[in-house]
């Protein structure tokens, strides 16, 4: 089942049009039906994603206002990417459970009940900045969690970004981002997928697990609240990013990531030989890779080799002129 819902009449009319069309590409595994949220027996969703709660907390003009929810999907990413042209820009798809969640480099993303798993759409014109949008997504996730803590008088949760697209808390991975794009009609159709462990102790830890460790009682993070806080933050960040460039967000990004001043061992390939060098990470280059300096004060750009499970065990450097 795919449940369609909008925040306003405009999005609800789009939902009705999609339901009545024969062009929407449904997930291939199993038989799926499209249902409008207004037609649904509300008891079906009592233990599931609370659409009304999410919409009431949402204050955006574009992102998250058209929502697709399902109790179980292979992956939310396929729903939005396969139907990009049918959906309003900013559409989000949320699943309670994913059976074939994906991570970077074809890694599997564990997606049990209790994770916030969603994908949403955006459209960009400048291909040079498309690789940087994953950093805006990462920053919006971390700042959303901190905003919820502030508004509810909770202890500060120091959620961090591990470059390029992982979210860490207390030394454990609790989230990840996957952005894909397709160039069509002189625009980049970007699908951004996020998984965040809100309420599971395994396989690592979760937001609520850390709250319990801090002896917090009477409050738990809810997926609906985190998703609304994310879009409220992301829309503001994205507008700054598009209009003024990523440099307007860099200071906050560097406060949030794990790598300023980090020493790493990188490889440099010369013909048939591979040499290893120690370098110190300084920040990001304009293309979104890591900027570093070696012991000879030579600036260099660090690229992943594409083979290592951990980027920081497979970095390759190229010297910058």
N, C-alpha and C positions, 0 to 999 in steps of 0.2 A: 504494500500500500504506500502511495505517495500522497501526502496531505499538503494541499496548497493553501497559503494564507497571505494576506496583505495587510499593511498597516492602515491604508486609506482606501477609498473607493476606487481610485485609479489602479492600485495593485490588485484589488479584488476583482475588478473587471478583467485584468490581464489573466488572473487565475482561471476565471470562467472561460475565457477564450482558449487557453491552453487545454483545459479539460475537454472542451468541445472539438478541438482540432484532432486530426489524425496524423499530425507531423511530429509529435513529441516522441522521442526515442526512449522507450522504457528500458530498465535494466534487463540484461539478457537472461540472468539466472532466475527461474521461477516466473510465475504469473503475477503481474502487478496491475493494480487498478489506481486510477487517479481520483481523489476525493477532495472536495472543498472543505476547509475547516468548518465553515458555517453549517455544513450538512452532516458533520460527523457527530455521532453519539459521544458526548464528552467523557463518558465513563471509560471509553477506549483509551484515553490519554491520561487518566488519573495518576498513573505511576510512570508516565513518560515525560517527554519534553513539554513544559508548560508554555504553550504558544502565547496565551494572553499575557502572562507575566513578562515574557520577553518583549512583546510589542509595547507594553506599557512603560517599560524602562528604556526603550529605544528613542533617541532624540535626533536621528540623522535625517538628512534630506534625500540620500540615495542608497546607502549601503544597509543591507539587512531588512529593508522594508518589504521585500517579496521573499517569502520563506517556503521552502519545501522540507517537510519532515517525513521520516520513515522509521519504523521500528527496527528494520534491518535492511542493509544494503551491502553489496559487494564493496563499493566505495562511493562516497559522496562526490569525489572528484569526477568520476565518469558521468554522473547525472548532469552536472553543470557544464562540463566541457563538451559533451556530446549534444547538448541542446542550447549552446551559447546563443545562437541567433534567435531562438524562440523566447528567451528569457530577458526581462529587464536587466540592464546593467546594475550590479550590486546585489543580485539574487544570491541568497544563501541556502545551501542544502545541509540539513542536520540529520544524523542517524544515531539511534540509541546504540546500535551495534553495527560494526563493519566486519565482514568475513574475509575481505581481501584488501585491507588497507595497505597503502604503499608509502614507502619512505624514499630517501635519496638513493640513487644507484641501484634501483630495483630491490632495496631492502624491504622487508615486511614490517608494517607498523601494527603492533598489537592493539586491538580495538575492542576490549571487553566493555560490558555495561559499567557505567560510572565514569567513562571518559567523555569529554566534550570533543566531538568529531564533526567538523564542518568544512565545507568548501564554498567559496563565493567568487563572483565574477567582477572583473574590472576591465576597462578598455583604455589602451594607451597608444599614443601616436609616435613618440620618440623612442626608437629602439635602443638608443644608447643608455637610457635610464631604466629599461625594463628589468635588467638583472638586479637593480638596487631595490626593487619594490619588496623583495622578501625581507629586507632589513627593516623597512617601514612596518611590515606585518609583525615581525619579531618584537619590535619596540612597542607596538600597540598592545600586544599580549602582555608584556611585562608591566606596562604602565596601567593597564586595566586592572590587573590583580592588585597593584599598589593602591589604586583609587578605591577599590572595594574595601581594602583594609582601612584606609583613612576614613571613609564614610561610615564605617561600622565600628570604629574604635578598636580595631584588632591590632595585634602586634605586627610590626613591619615584617613582611615576607620578602626576603632579598632574592627575588627572582632574577636570574641572569641569562644573558644570551651567550651561547657558544657558537662562534662563527662557523659556518654561515647561517645555519637554520635550525639550531637546537635550543631548547629552553631548559635551564637547569635550576634546581632548588636544593640547597644544602648538599651540593656535590653530586646530585643524582639527576639524570635526565627525566623531565616530567612532560616535555612537549617537543613537537617538531613541526616544521613548515615545509611544504612542497608547492612550488610555483611552476606552472607550465604555461606556454604561450603558443599561439598560432597566428601567423600573419595573414590577414584577410582584408581585402578592400582598403588597403593602405592604413590599416590599424592592427594593433596587436591585441588579440583577445586573450586575456590572462585569466587563468583559473588558479586561485590560491587555496590550498588545502592545509588545515591545521588540526593537529591532535593534541589535546591537553588532558593530562591525568588529573581529574578533579577529585575523585572519590575512591581510588583503588590503592591499596598498599602494595600491590604487585603490578608489574614486575620490578618497579623501583620504589617510588614513593608517590605521594599525591599532595595537592594543596590541603585537603582536609586531614591527611595523616600528620602533616607538619603542624597544623593548628592543634591537634590533640597532643602532640609532643610539647607544645607550648602551654598546655593546660588550659586551652580556651574551651569554654563550655557555653552552650546556648546559641552557637552560630556555626553554620556550615556553608561553604561555598556551594552555590547551585549553578548548574550549567547555564540556565537562562540568564542569570545575573552576569556571569562572566562573558557570555556572548554579547549581550547588550552593551556592557561596558567596553568590550573590545571594539565594536563598531562605532560607538560614540567617540572613542579615542582615535581609531584608525581614520575616520573621515576627516578629522582636523589635521592629523599628521599628513595624510595623503594630499590634502589641498596645499599645505606648505611645500611638500615635496614636489608637486607638479609645477607650482607657480614660482618657487624660489630655489629649488634644488635641494639635494640631500644635505648640503652643508648646513642648512638651518636646523637639522636634527642631529648633526654629528656629535655635538657636545653631550647631549643627553644619551645618545647611543653609546659613546665611549664610557660614560658613567655606568652603563648597564651591562656592557659585555665583559668577558673574562680575560681579555688579552692584552691590555695596555702594558707595555714593558715586558711582556712574556718572552722568554728565550726559547727558541725552537731550533731543532736540527733540520736543515733542508738539503735537498740534493741539487746538484748542477751537472747536467749532462753535456759532456764535450766529446763528440765523436763516439767512440766505443767505451769511454771511461765515465764513471759517475763519481763525483767528489761530493763530500758532505761538509757543510759549513754551519756554524752557529750564527744566528741572526736574532735581532731584537725587534719585535713587532711595534710599529709606531701608530698604525691606524689603517685606513682604507685608501686605496687609489681611486681615481675618478671612475674607473671601470668596475669597481666593487670588489677587487681582489685585495689581499693583504699587502700593506706597505711596511717594509722592514728595512733595517740598516744593519750591515755586517760590521765586523770588527775593524775593517779598513775604512769605515765611514762611507761605504758605497751603498746608495739607496737601491732597493730591489723590490720587485713585485713577486708575490708568492702565489703559485697556482697549485691546486690539488692535482695529483697524477691520475686521478680517476679510478685507481685500483684499490686504494686502502680503505678499510672500513672507517678508520679515524683519520680525518683530514690532516691532523697534526703529526701523523706518522708517514705521510705521503706527500709532503709539500715539495714543489719544484720551484726554483727561483729563476727569474730573468732580470738582468741588470737594467736599471733605468738610466737613460742618458741625461 
